[in-house]
Amino acid sequence: MAISPGNLASKILCGRHNSALSSCDVTATAVFESLRRYQLDFAEGRNLAEDGFTFVSGPLFERWLLKLLWGAVESTSLGKTGEKKGAIREDANQGEILEMLYRGGSLTEGWGFYGLRHDPDPLGSPDSVGIKSALGPDGCVWTVQVEFGVVSFTFAFGRADAPEAVYKPGGVMLTSTVGSGEKILVFAWPEKEHPLLSYTRQGIGPSTA
């Protein structure tokens, strides 16, 4: 499915819980708006020599991805095509998940936020964000993937299958072959050594990714 920027902070949980996670919603909106602006600059030949910089919290964005997964599962809006599914991974510790969601706790090492390069739909709208989920062998939801043009972000109850996926990325750097500008979105983490995802756009016009 696809959502618009205005729905990034959608009220998928109850009012009290949504209020508790409002800072996560603000972070997600900043991520989407920055990546959209940067990618459109390169695609439409604007501000090609200008740098761009956005600084956000990695843990807050990770918690927003978890909120998205948790809320969608609870509302049974994720699952196989035509199938309603209302459960997360069977062996996941729901107490730990709630601790992370509302207090910034941690999950099993290797579970959580991943980033990777994504081949965008050439017919997709730059004004929407694609969202899809995947089920595990237990038939429950294990991952939610959010597509921001040339970048895809995933929250996984388990390790990501894609070998090129970067666990807890330090940010995204976008450059172009027709301009010197560097557009950078930084995810700040309390620990060091979180690698950047990088993408160089070839020319101007429809993306060839």
TACORLIN-V622429 format. One line per field, one symbol per residue. ss: DSSP state (H for helix, E for strand, - for the rest). burial: + if it has 9 or more other C-alpha atoms within 8 Angstrom, else -. A space follows every 50 residues. Layout:
ss->???
burial->???
//
This chain:
ss->-EEEHHH-------HHHHHH-HHHHHHHHHHHHHHHHHHHHHH------- -EEEEEEHHHHHHHHHHHHHHHHH---E------E--E-----HHHHHHH HHH--------EEEEEE----------EEEEEEEE-----EEEEEEEE-- EEEEEE---------EE---EEEEEE--EEEEEEEEEE-------EEEEE E--------
burial->--+++--++--+-----+--++-+++++++++++++-++++++----+-- -+-+-+++++++++++++++++++-+++++---++++++------+++++ ++-++-+---++++++++++-------+++++++++---+++++++++++ +++++++-------+++++++++++++--++++++++++----+-++-+- ++-+--+--
//
